[in-house]
Amino acid sequence: MLSEKRQSDLYWSEAEALRQTASDGFAAVQIAHLRYEHALEIVEDGALGAEAILAVRRQGHEYAEAVTRYSNAAMAWLAFMETIK
């Protein structure tokens, strides 16, 4: 059986990892959002070529993936926080 100190260290190590993952996920969402907005601006400026449209789609997919990763990380963090007594 792990000592109480070691259990506490593992608990807080897990907490820090989950919090950091959520924080990193939020930053990734912000970056993906900016990239998506930039791709949209190019199309709005009249670049309606196939490459511009593909860039918007690609950035849209990356944005959606970043939102999903962040959502999962945030929910894991919040669920962990519910275990604190």
C-alpha positions, 0 to 999 in steps of 0.5 A: 500500500502506498504511503499517504504522502506518496498517494497525495503526490500522485494525486496532485501530479495527476491534477497538474497533468489534467490542468495543463492538458486543459490549458494547452487545449484552450491555447490550441483552440485559440490558435486554430480559431485564428487560423480559421479566421485567416483562411476565411478572410482570404476567401472573403477578399475574393480568393475563391480558387480551389486552394482557398476553399480547401484551406478553409475546409482544412482549417475548419477541420483542424478547428473542430478537432482542437475544440473536441480535444479541448472539450475532452480535456476540460471535462476530464479536469472538471470531473477530477475536480469533483473528486476533491473532498 
